[in-house]
Amino acid sequence: MSAKLVQGYEVVIGFETHAQLSTQSKIFSRAPTAFGAEPNTQACAVDLALPGTLPVMNKGAVERAIELGLAVGAHVAERSVFARKNYFYPDLPKGYQISQFEIPVVQGGAVEFYLGDEKKTVRLVRAHLEEDAGKSLHEDFIGQSGIDLNRAGTPLLEIVTEPDIRSSEEAVAYAKELHKIVTWIGICDGNMQEGSFRCDANVSVRKPGQPLGTRREIKNLNSFKFMQQAIDFEVRWQIDQIEDGHAIQQATVLFDPDTGETRAMRTKEDAADYRYFPDPDLPPLVIGRDWVERVKSQMSELPRVMAARFVSDYGLPDYDATTLTQSKAMAAYFEAVAQACQQPKLASNWLMGEVSRRLNAGDGSIEACPVSAAQLAALVGRIADGTISNNAGKQVFDALWKGEGEVDALIEAKGLKQMNDSGALDKIVDEVLAANADNVAQYKAGKEKAFNALVGQVMKASKGKANPQQVNEALKAKLAG
């Protein structure tokens, strides 16, 4: 779905993302957070809300929130407050969730990314710390339900956007960029299947220039593929409802990947329904500037900073730099190739082209690439110095991918060296011109296609070994004489 109007309607999307923080213990207790344990084996007295227990703030969770704030250019509040979000559900032991409401720890900021070659910016409203709830388990085959409180108290950072997104493709691109940021800085493992990175999309439609429409929240989207399918269906459903004369009711909906449809789960609550009030068991969270600076000094180079460096140091276009910093491993691989061959743009072209194509076909990552950075650098170097053509380079790359040898040995074994002997090339050009008088006449009469035909004849006569640039120069020189 494009960013253009859909059936005359503008799509408006805002995101709420729950990133599970990578701490070893929970946000207000010492219970472990490891995934996959037997039900109710990682829940302590604090998580179970037993009488007399009190929450104690996890310093590591706060530092991860600071890191996110720094990564997205947000304001890290010197003073933030925890609140009780009141609602009743079987997997919520206390009958309320400890969260942040009026004064969150991270305020503002933005996430920048590319959609195709167009740069997009999504503004963030806030990111606040909170605890996760437990999990209800429904065993249909025995007709019973159970509660697993292992997840209760797991530290979350809820990241909320402004309603800046205008299409399902843009929504997925934003989610992927945010996923890259939180995994890059190491505050979240990003495992969507295990629920470590959960996205909720608030979707509405409106006629251009009209006020915002009524939103419906699609909960717990756990894959980028399902995210796009869910938003596309929801947009079409809302438009059909409005066109049929029905009003959209604010609701929380779930996406069923088996049917490809969204379905209402419950009427959507507003903030007032949760009766927020400051948690009396937790004092305000105070973060001094020295703490922020200490966290900043320990952080690795951020992707947007690295991308800017790739532009300034290597002369790459913004698009290339952003693409190559999608992961730390890809960025490191590129730098190793670029520094070894001193051909950064050519190295970028190969990484974004042939290397990425092969990896995507095999659903692999750059860490699994069978061609080392040193091998790719050697290949790029041989193309740059004219030893082989770009097409011959693809043959060498294919052999490298299969583990058949090293670059120079493969060039020799396959006879792929370009003809750089000007004397031999001149002889071939003379023979081609003599044998193709019609094409020569047509070229001199102003027909450019005739020149391309002559180039093709020279390349054929040289068995593809002539340097295309030298062929062009030699032909033009002789035709001008």
C-alpha positions as CSV (number, residue, x, y, z in Angstrom):
1,M,0.0,0.0,0.0
2,S,1.6,3.3,-1.1
3,A,1.6,6.6,0.8
4,K,-0.9,7.9,-1.7
5,L,-4.6,8.1,-1.0
6,V,-6.5,4.8,-0.7
7,Q,-9.9,5.1,-2.3
8,G,-9.8,8.8,-1.6
9,Y,-8.8,8.4,2.0
10,E,-5.6,9.3,3.9
11,V,-4.2,6.6,6.2
12,V,-3.0,7.7,9.6
13,I,-0.9,5.4,11.8
14,G,0.7,5.7,15.1
15,F,2.9,3.1,16.8
16,E,3.3,1.8,20.4
17,T,6.2,-0.6,20.7
18,H,7.0,-2.7,23.8
19,A,10.8,-3.5,23.9
20,Q,11.7,-6.0,26.6
21,L,14.9,-4.7,28.2
22,S,17.9,-7.0,28.2
23,T,18.4,-7.1,32.0
24,Q,19.1,-10.3,33.8
25,S,16.4,-9.6,36.5
26,K,13.0,-8.0,36.5
27,I,12.3,-4.3,36.8
28,F,11.2,-4.2,40.5
29,S,12.5,-7.6,41.8
30,R,15.5,-9.9,41.5
31,A,13.6,-12.7,39.8
32,P,15.2,-13.8,36.5
33,T,13.9,-12.9,33.0
34,A,15.1,-15.8,31.0
35,F,12.7,-17.0,28.3
36,G,11.3,-20.6,28.2
37,A,11.3,-21.6,31.8
38,E,8.6,-23.9,33.3
39,P,5.5,-21.9,34.2
40,N,5.7,-19.9,37.5
41,T,9.3,-20.9,38.3
42,Q,10.6,-17.3,37.7
43,A,8.2,-15.3,39.8
44,C,9.1,-14.2,43.3
45,A,7.0,-12.7,46.2
46,V,7.3,-9.2,44.6
47,D,6.0,-10.5,41.2
48,L,3.2,-12.4,42.9
49,A,2.2,-9.2,44.8
50,L,2.2,-11.0,48.2
51,P,1.3,-8.7,51.2
52,G,4.2,-6.7,52.6
53,T,6.4,-6.8,49.4
54,L,7.7,-3.6,47.9
55,P,9.2,-2.8,44.5
56,V,12.9,-1.8,44.1
57,M,14.0,-0.1,40.9
58,N,16.4,-2.0,38.6
59,K,19.3,0.4,37.7
60,G,20.0,-1.5,34.5
61,A,16.6,-0.9,33.2
62,V,17.0,2.8,33.8
63,E,20.3,2.9,32.0
64,R,18.8,1.1,29.0
65,A,16.1,3.8,28.9
66,I,18.8,6.4,28.9
67,E,20.5,4.7,26.0
68,L,17.3,4.7,23.9
69,G,16.8,8.4,24.6
70,L,20.3,9.2,23.5
71,A,20.0,7.0,20.4
72,V,16.9,8.8,19.1
73,G,17.9,12.4,20.1
74,A,15.3,12.6,22.9
75,H,15.3,14.5,26.2
76,V,16.1,12.3,29.2
77,A,14.0,13.6,32.0
78,E,16.0,14.5,35.2
79,R,12.9,13.6,37.2
80,S,10.2,11.1,36.1
81,V,7.4,9.5,38.1
82,F,5.9,6.0,38.3
83,A,2.2,5.5,38.3
84,R,-0.3,2.8,38.9
85,K,-2.3,1.8,35.8
86,N,-5.4,0.1,37.2
87,Y,-7.2,-2.7,35.5
88,F,-8.3,-6.2,36.4
89,Y,-7.2,-9.2,34.4
90,P,-6.3,-12.7,35.7
91,D,-2.6,-12.4,34.7
92,L,-2.1,-9.1,36.5
93,P,-1.3,-10.1,40.1
94,K,-1.5,-6.7,41.8
95,G,-4.6,-5.5,40.0
96,Y,-2.6,-2.7,38.6
97,Q,0.5,-2.3,36.4
98,I,3.4,0.0,37.4
99,S,4.0,2.3,34.5
100,Q,4.8,6.0,33.8
101,F,2.1,8.4,32.8
102,E,2.4,12.1,33.2
103,I,6.2,12.4,33.4
104,P,8.0,9.7,31.3
105,V,11.7,9.1,31.4
106,V,12.3,9.7,27.7
107,Q,10.5,12.6,26.0
108,G,10.4,13.4,22.3
109,G,13.0,12.3,19.8
110,A,12.6,10.9,16.3
111,V,13.4,7.9,14.2
112,E,14.7,8.5,10.6
113,F,14.8,5.9,7.9
114,Y,14.5,5.4,4.1
115,L,11.4,4.1,2.3
116,G,13.0,3.2,-1.1
117,D,15.2,6.2,-1.7
118,E,12.9,8.7,0.2
119,K,14.0,9.8,3.6
120,K,11.3,9.6,6.3
121,T,11.1,10.9,9.9
122,V,8.7,9.7,12.5
123,R,8.5,11.8,15.7
124,L,8.4,10.1,19.0
125,V,6.1,11.3,21.8
126,R,7.8,9.4,24.6
127,A,9.3,6.2,25.9
128,H,8.4,5.1,29.4
129,L,9.4,2.3,31.7
130,E,6.9,-0.2,32.9
131,E,6.5,-3.8,34.0
132,D,5.0,-6.6,31.9
133,A,2.0,-8.6,33.0
134,G,1.9,-12.4,33.2
135,K,0.4,-14.7,30.5
136,S,-2.9,-16.6,30.3
137,L,-2.5,-20.1,28.9
138,H,-5.7,-21.6,27.3
139,E,-5.5,-25.4,26.9
140,D,-8.4,-26.1,24.6
141,F,-7.8,-29.8,24.6
142,I,-8.6,-30.1,28.3
143,G,-11.0,-27.1,28.5
144,Q,-9.0,-25.2,31.1
145,S,-7.0,-22.0,31.4
146,G,-3.9,-21.3,33.5
147,I,-1.8,-18.4,34.5
148,D,2.0,-18.2,34.0
149,L,3.5,-15.4,36.0
150,N,7.1,-15.8,34.8
151,R,6.7,-12.7,32.6
152,A,5.1,-10.6,35.3
153,G,7.5,-7.8,36.2
154,T,9.7,-8.2,33.1
155,P,11.1,-4.7,32.3
156,L,9.6,-3.0,29.3
157,L,10.2,0.3,27.5
158,E,7.1,1.4,25.7
159,I,8.0,3.7,22.7
160,V,5.1,5.8,21.4
161,T,5.1,7.8,18.1
162,E,3.1,10.7,16.9
163,P,0.5,9.7,14.2
164,D,3.1,10.4,11.4
165,I,3.0,7.2,9.4
166,R,0.9,7.2,6.2
167,S,1.1,3.7,4.8
168,S,1.7,0.0,5.8
169,E,5.0,0.1,4.0
170,E,6.1,3.1,6.0
171,A,4.9,1.4,9.2
172,V,7.0,-1.6,8.5
173,A,10.0,0.5,7.6
174,Y,9.7,2.4,10.8
175,A,9.3,-0.8,12.9
176,K,12.4,-2.3,11.2
177,E,14.4,0.9,11.9
178,L,13.4,0.9,15.6
179,H,14.2,-2.8,15.8
180,K,17.6,-2.0,14.4
181,I,18.2,0.7,17.0
182,V,17.3,-1.2,20.1
183,T,19.3,-4.3,19.0
184,W,22.2,-2.2,17.8
185,I,22.6,-0.5,21.2
186,G,21.9,-3.8,23.0
187,I,18.9,-2.8,25.1
188,C,16.6,-5.5,23.6
189,D,17.3,-8.8,21.8
190,G,14.5,-8.0,19.4
191,N,13.1,-11.5,19.3
192,M,9.6,-11.0,18.0
193,Q,8.6,-14.6,18.2
194,E,9.4,-14.7,21.9
195,G,7.6,-11.4,22.5
196,S,10.7,-9.3,23.2
197,F,9.7,-6.7,20.6
198,R,5.9,-6.3,20.3
199,C,4.2,-3.6,18.1
200,D,0.8,-2.2,18.4
201,A,-0.5,-0.1,15.4
202,N,-3.1,2.6,15.9
203,V,-4.9,2.9,12.5
204,S,-7.4,5.4,11.3
205,V,-8.5,6.9,8.0
206,R,-9.8,10.3,7.0
207,K,-10.6,12.4,4.0
208,P,-7.7,14.8,3.2
209,G,-7.8,17.9,5.3
210,Q,-10.4,16.4,7.8
211,P,-9.7,15.9,11.5
212,L,-8.2,12.6,12.6
213,G,-10.5,9.6,12.3
214,T,-11.4,7.2,15.1
215,R,-8.5,4.8,15.6
216,R,-8.5,1.1,16.2
217,E,-5.4,-0.5,17.8
218,I,-4.0,-3.7,16.3
219,K,-2.3,-5.5,19.2
220,N,0.8,-7.6,19.5
221,L,2.0,-7.7,15.9
222,N,4.9,-10.1,16.1
223,S,6.3,-10.1,12.5
224,F,6.9,-7.5,9.9
225,K,5.0,-9.5,7.3
226,F,1.9,-9.8,9.5
227,M,2.2,-6.1,10.4
228,Q,1.8,-5.0,6.8
229,Q,-1.0,-7.5,6.2
230,A,-2.9,-6.5,9.3
231,I,-2.7,-2.7,8.5
232,D,-3.7,-3.2,4.9
233,F,-6.8,-5.2,5.9
234,E,-7.7,-2.8,8.7
235,V,-7.5,0.2,6.3
236,R,-9.7,-1.5,3.8
237,W,-12.2,-2.6,6.5
238,Q,-12.5,1.0,7.9
239,I,-13.0,2.5,4.5
240,D,-15.7,0.0,3.6
241,Q,-17.4,0.7,7.0
242,I,-17.4,4.4,6.4
243,E,-18.5,4.1,2.8
244,D,-21.5,1.9,4.0
245,G,-22.5,4.7,6.4
246,H,-21.2,3.1,9.6
247,A,-19.2,5.0,12.3
248,I,-15.9,3.5,13.4
249,Q,-15.9,2.5,17.1
250,Q,-12.6,2.8,19.0
251,A,-11.5,-0.7,19.8
252,T,-8.6,-3.0,20.4
253,V,-8.3,-5.6,17.6
254,L,-6.2,-8.7,16.9
255,F,-4.9,-9.9,13.6
256,D,-5.5,-13.5,12.6
257,P,-2.8,-14.6,10.2
258,D,-4.8,-17.7,9.1
259,T,-7.6,-15.6,7.7
260,G,-5.7,-12.4,7.1
261,E,-8.3,-10.4,9.0
262,T,-8.5,-8.3,12.1
263,R,-11.3,-8.9,14.7
264,A,-12.4,-6.8,17.6
265,M,-11.2,-8.0,21.0
266,R,-12.6,-5.3,23.3
267,T,-13.7,-1.7,23.3
268,K,-10.6,0.5,23.5
269,E,-10.0,2.2,26.8
270,D,-8.9,5.8,27.3
271,A,-6.4,7.0,29.9
272,A,-9.2,8.0,32.3
273,D,-10.5,4.4,32.4
274,Y,-7.2,3.3,34.0
275,R,-7.4,5.7,36.9
276,Y,-3.7,6.5,36.9
277,F,-2.2,7.9,40.1
278,P,1.4,8.2,41.4
279,D,2.7,4.9,42.9
280,P,3.2,5.6,46.6
281,D,5.7,2.8,46.9
282,L,8.2,4.3,44.4
283,P,9.8,7.7,44.8
284,P,10.4,9.9,41.7
285,L,13.2,8.6,39.4
286,V,16.0,11.1,39.4
287,I,18.6,11.0,36.7
288,G,21.5,13.4,37.0
289,R,23.4,14.8,33.9
290,D,26.5,13.0,35.1
291,W,24.7,9.7,34.9
292,V,23.5,10.4,31.3
293,E,27.0,11.5,30.3
294,R,28.5,8.3,31.8
295,V,26.0,6.1,29.9
296,K,26.7,8.1,26.7
297,S,30.5,7.6,27.0
298,Q,30.0,3.8,27.2
299,M,27.7,3.5,24.2
300,S,29.0,2.3,20.8
301,E,28.8,4.5,17.7
302,L,25.2,4.9,16.9
303,P,23.9,3.8,13.4
304,R,23.0,7.4,12.3
305,V,26.4,8.7,13.5
306,M,28.1,5.9,11.7
307,A,26.1,6.5,8.5
308,A,27.1,10.2,8.6
309,R,30.7,9.1,9.0
310,F,30.4,6.8,6.0
311,V,29.2,9.8,4.0
312,S,32.0,12.1,5.1
313,D,34.9,9.6,5.3
314,Y,34.1,7.4,2.3
315,G,32.1,9.7,0.1
316,L,29.0,7.5,0.0
317,P,25.5,8.7,-0.8
318,D,23.1,9.0,2.2
319,Y,21.1,6.0,0.9
320,D,24.2,3.7,0.7
321,A,25.4,4.8,4.1
322,T,22.0,4.2,5.7
323,T,21.6,0.8,4.1
324,L,25.1,-0.4,5.1
325,T,24.4,0.5,8.7
326,Q,21.4,-1.7,9.0
327,S,23.4,-3.9,11.3
328,K,26.8,-3.7,13.1
329,A,28.0,-6.8,11.2
330,M,27.2,-5.3,7.8
331,A,28.8,-2.0,8.7
332,A,32.0,-3.8,10.0
333,Y,32.1,-5.9,6.8
334,F,31.9,-2.8,4.6
335,E,34.6,-1.0,6.4
336,A,36.9,-3.9,6.2
337,V,36.4,-4.2,2.4
338,A,36.6,-0.4,1.8
339,Q,39.8,0.0,3.8
340,A,41.5,-2.9,2.1
341,C,40.6,-2.0,-1.5
342,Q,40.4,1.8,-1.2
343,Q,37.3,1.7,-3.4
344,P,34.4,2.5,-1.0
345,K,31.7,3.2,-3.6
346,L,32.5,0.1,-5.6
347,A,32.6,-1.9,-2.4
348,S,29.2,-0.5,-1.4
349,N,27.8,-1.4,-4.8
350,W,28.9,-5.0,-4.4
351,L,27.6,-5.3,-0.9
352,M,24.2,-3.7,-1.7
353,G,24.0,-5.7,-4.9
354,E,25.4,-9.1,-5.4
355,V,26.2,-9.9,-1.8
356,S,22.8,-8.8,-0.5
357,R,21.1,-10.6,-3.3
358,R,22.8,-13.9,-2.5
359,L,22.2,-13.5,1.3
360,N,18.5,-12.7,0.8
361,A,18.0,-15.7,-1.5
362,G,19.3,-17.9,1.2
363,D,17.6,-16.0,4.1
364,G,21.1,-15.5,5.6
365,S,22.9,-12.7,7.4
366,I,26.2,-11.1,6.6
367,E,27.8,-13.2,9.4
368,A,27.0,-16.3,7.3
369,C,28.5,-14.9,4.1
370,P,31.0,-17.5,2.7
371,V,33.0,-14.7,1.0
372,S,35.3,-13.0,3.5
373,A,35.8,-9.2,3.5
374,A,39.4,-9.8,2.4
375,Q,38.3,-11.8,-0.6
376,L,35.7,-9.3,-1.7
377,A,38.2,-6.5,-1.3
378,A,40.6,-8.4,-3.6
379,L,37.9,-8.9,-6.1
380,V,36.8,-5.2,-6.0
381,G,40.5,-4.2,-6.4
382,R,40.9,-6.3,-9.5
383,I,37.8,-4.7,-11.1
384,A,39.0,-1.3,-10.1
385,D,42.5,-1.7,-11.7
386,G,41.0,-3.1,-14.9
387,T,42.3,-6.6,-14.5
388,I,38.8,-8.0,-15.0
389,S,35.5,-6.6,-16.0
390,N,32.5,-6.3,-13.7
391,N,30.8,-9.2,-15.5
392,A,33.9,-11.3,-15.1
393,G,33.9,-10.2,-11.4
394,K,30.5,-11.9,-11.0
395,Q,31.9,-15.2,-12.3
396,V,34.8,-14.9,-9.8
397,F,32.3,-14.0,-7.0
398,D,30.2,-17.1,-7.8
399,A,33.3,-19.2,-7.5
400,L,34.3,-17.5,-4.2
401,W,30.8,-18.2,-2.9
402,K,31.2,-21.9,-3.7
403,G,34.6,-21.9,-2.0
404,E,36.5,-22.8,-5.1
405,G,39.7,-20.7,-4.4
406,E,41.1,-17.2,-4.2
407,V,40.6,-14.3,-6.5
408,D,43.8,-14.1,-8.5
409,A,44.0,-17.9,-8.9
410,L,40.4,-18.0,-10.1
411,I,41.0,-15.2,-12.6
412,E,43.9,-17.1,-14.1
413,A,42.2,-20.5,-14.1
414,K,39.1,-19.1,-15.8
415,G,41.0,-16.9,-18.3
416,L,39.1,-13.8,-17.3
417,K,41.9,-11.2,-17.5
418,Q,40.9,-8.2,-19.6
419,M,43.0,-7.3,-22.7
420,N,44.9,-4.2,-21.8
421,D,47.5,-4.4,-24.6
422,S,46.7,-1.4,-26.7
423,G,48.5,-2.8,-29.7
424,A,46.4,-6.0,-29.8
425,L,43.3,-4.0,-29.2
426,D,44.1,-1.6,-32.1
427,K,44.5,-4.6,-34.4
428,I,41.1,-6.0,-33.5
429,V,39.4,-2.5,-33.8
430,D,40.9,-2.1,-37.3
431,E,39.7,-5.5,-38.4
432,V,36.2,-4.8,-37.1
433,L,36.0,-1.4,-38.8
434,A,37.1,-3.0,-42.1
435,A,34.5,-5.7,-41.9
436,N,31.6,-3.5,-40.9
437,A,31.7,-0.6,-43.4
438,D,27.9,-0.2,-43.2
439,N,27.9,0.4,-39.5
440,V,30.8,2.8,-39.9
441,A,28.8,4.8,-42.5
442,Q,25.7,4.8,-40.3
443,Y,27.6,6.1,-37.3
444,K,29.2,8.9,-39.4
445,A,25.6,9.7,-40.5
446,G,24.6,10.2,-36.8
447,K,23.2,6.9,-35.9
448,E,24.5,6.1,-32.3
449,K,23.1,2.5,-32.4
450,A,25.7,1.7,-35.1
451,F,28.5,2.6,-32.6
452,N,27.1,0.2,-30.1
453,A,27.0,-2.5,-32.7
454,L,30.7,-1.9,-33.4
455,V,31.5,-2.1,-29.7
456,G,29.7,-5.4,-29.6
457,Q,31.7,-6.7,-32.5
458,V,35.0,-5.8,-30.9
459,M,34.0,-7.4,-27.6
460,K,33.0,-10.5,-29.5
461,A,36.3,-10.6,-31.4
462,S,38.2,-10.2,-28.2
463,K,36.1,-13.0,-26.6
464,G,34.9,-10.6,-24.0
465,K,38.4,-9.8,-22.7
466,A,38.7,-6.3,-24.1
467,N,38.3,-3.4,-21.6
468,P,35.0,-1.8,-22.5
469,Q,36.3,1.7,-21.7
470,Q,39.4,1.2,-23.9
471,V,37.2,-0.2,-26.7
472,N,35.0,2.9,-26.6
473,E,38.0,5.2,-26.7
474,A,39.8,3.3,-29.4
475,L,36.7,3.2,-31.7
476,K,35.9,6.9,-31.2
477,A,39.5,7.9,-32.0
478,K,39.7,5.8,-35.2
479,L,36.2,6.9,-36.4
480,A,37.1,10.5,-35.8
481,G,40.3,10.1,-37.9
